[in-house]
Amino acid sequence: MLSEGDMDLEVTDFAKQILLPQADSIVNYVERTVATTMKATPTTELTYDPAAPARVFTAIRKQLRDNGVPTEATLIAAVGSGVYTDLLDGPVGSSGTTFDADGKVRGFQIVESTRLASDEIVAFIPEAFALVVRAPRVPDGAPHGASVKAEGFALRHIRAYDPSLAVDTSTVSAFVGVSAMPLAVDNEDGTVALKPDAGAVRVLTNAA
């Protein structure tokens, strides 16, 4: 809520001072929800050597293939800060190459995430997780309502005035849903098997 004093004396740029922080809070919620879903992936025990961190991605790649992930699938790996540090300091040249020529690691696009534990890796294909962020419909009785975008997500903004309290109100909201999806594996006999968590591999390197 924003009082008349706030609006007259404090707020000089409504979009920057009010709307942007509200939208950012929704984006942060989306990121936390996605990270929580990813961290719920069952742990796979694989050997990890901090002096040769790329090797675990070779093993992860094999595990995904064994799970039924096709060779043409896009591979992504979210990693904690400790794993990312190991990758940056990993061997190069004659002692071995950590990053591929295209900047990937064993075919994985690497994304550093502060929402994962320092020693955590969650490697996955895009189809492994479903994310829906949708702006609700603006109520018919809202004096002002609009769809706004933040980090590519559609959000709803409603602004109103409460005469009983003499305050302006600004509300940003969205429907947010995240779910781990089973991997559809073609049995090559006319049937398809749905394998839970098969499109993602989670590794805790300190336990490896």
N, C-alpha and C positions, 0 to 999 in steps of 0.2 A: 504494500500500500504506500502511496505517495501523497503526503499532505500538500496543501496549497503552498506552504512555505517551501517544501522540497521542490515543487514544480517551478516556483517563482525565483528562488534564490540558489538552488543547488544544481538543478538539471538544466544544462545548456545544450546537450546533445542527447535526446531521448534514445535514439537508436544505439549509440555507442555506450552510454552509461547504464541503460536499463535493459533494452532488448537484447543486445549482444551477450551480456553475462547470463541472462536467462536462457538463451539458446545454447550457449556453451555448457550450461549445467545439464541440459538434455543430452547433448553429445557425449559428455562425460559419463552419464548414466548408461548410454548405449554401449560405450567402450567397456565399462565395468561389467555389464551384463554379458557381453560377448566373451570377455576374458574368463568370467566365472563358468560359462558353458564349456569353453575350451579346456579349462583346468579340471573339469569333471571327466575328461577322457581317461580311461583306464591307463595306468602306467605300464610301459613296456621296458623290461630290463635289457639294456644293451651296453656293451663296453664303451667307455668314454676315456679318451686320452687328451688332456688339455694341451699337450704339446703337439698333437695331431688331430685337432677337433673335426676336420672334414670327414674323417673315417666314420664317425657315428652317423653322418648323413648318408653315407653309402649303405650302411646297415639299415637305416630308416627307409631308404628308397627300396631296398630289397623287401622289407617287411610290408610296405604298401603294395608292392607288386604281388607278393604272396597272398595278400588280402583280397586281391582281385582288381586293384586300381590299374586301368589301362595305361599303356606307354605314352599315349598322346595327352594324358591328363596334365594340367598345370599343377606344379608342385610349389607350395609355399611353406615356409617355416618361421613361426614366431619364436623368438629366443629371448631369454633373460639377459641382463647386462653382463653377467659373468661369462656366459657362453659367447656373447658377441665380442667381448674383450679377447677371449681365446682365439676367435676367428681373425680378428684384426692383427693379432700378434702371431698368427699361425705361420708355418713354414712356407717359403716361396723358393722358386728356382730349382736347383738340382736336388734340394732336400725335400721337395714335394711342393705341390701347389694347393693352397687353401681355396682361393676363389677361382672360378672358371673365367675364361676370357670375357664372358658377358656379364661378369659381376655376381654370378650365382655361385652356390656351393653345391656341387654334385647335382646340378639341375634345379636346386631349390632357390626360389626368390627369398632372401632373408629379410625379416622385419624385426628390428629390435623393439621389445615391449617392456616398459617399466611396470606393467600390470602382471607380468609373470615373475616367478621367483628367479633369483639370479642364476640358478643352475638349471633352469627349466627350458625344455624344447617342446613345442607342439607343432608337428609337421602335418600338413593336411592338403587336401584338394578343395577347391572352392565349394564343391557340392557337399562337403562333409558337414557344413553348418548352414542353417537357413536363418537369415536375418530379415525381419520386416519392420520398417519404421514408417508409420503412416500418420498424416495429419487428420485429426477428427474433423467432422463437418462443423462449420461455424453455426452456432445456435441461431434460430430465426430472431430471437429477442436480443441478441448482442448488438450494442450500438456501433461497435467497430470490431471487425474480425477479418483476418487475412491469413494466407498461407505464406510462411517465410521459410528460407532455406539456410541450413547451417551444415557445413562439411558434406553437402550433397543430400542431406536428409530434409524431408518436408515436415514442417512443424506448424502448429496452429497458434496464432497470436490473437488474444482478445483483450481489448482495452475498454474500460468503462469508468464511470464516475458514480460514487456512492454518496448521494446528498445527505444521508443520515449521519455520515461520519466526515463529510467534506474531504474525501480522499479520492485520488485516482487509483485504479487497479490495473495491473498489467499481468497477464497470465499466458505462459507459453506451455504447450502440452503436445503430446504425441502418443500414439499407440506403439509400443515396442515389444517385439517378440523375437526370441532367439532359441533355436533348438538344434541339437545334434541330429543329423540325418543318417539313416542306414545307407550302406553302399549297395547299389543294385548290380549284381554280378550275373552275367549271362552264362547259364549252364551249358549253352550250345546244344540243348536238346528241346528247345522250344519253351523253356521255363527260365524264370529269373529268380534268384535268391536275394533276399534283403539281409545284409550282414551288419548288425549294429556296430558302430564305432570303427568300422573297417576303413573308412576314408581318412582317418587321422591316427597319428602315433604320438604319444606323449612320453618323454624321457626326462628323468631327473638325473642329471649327470653326476651329482655328488654321491648318488647311490649306485652308480654304474660301476 
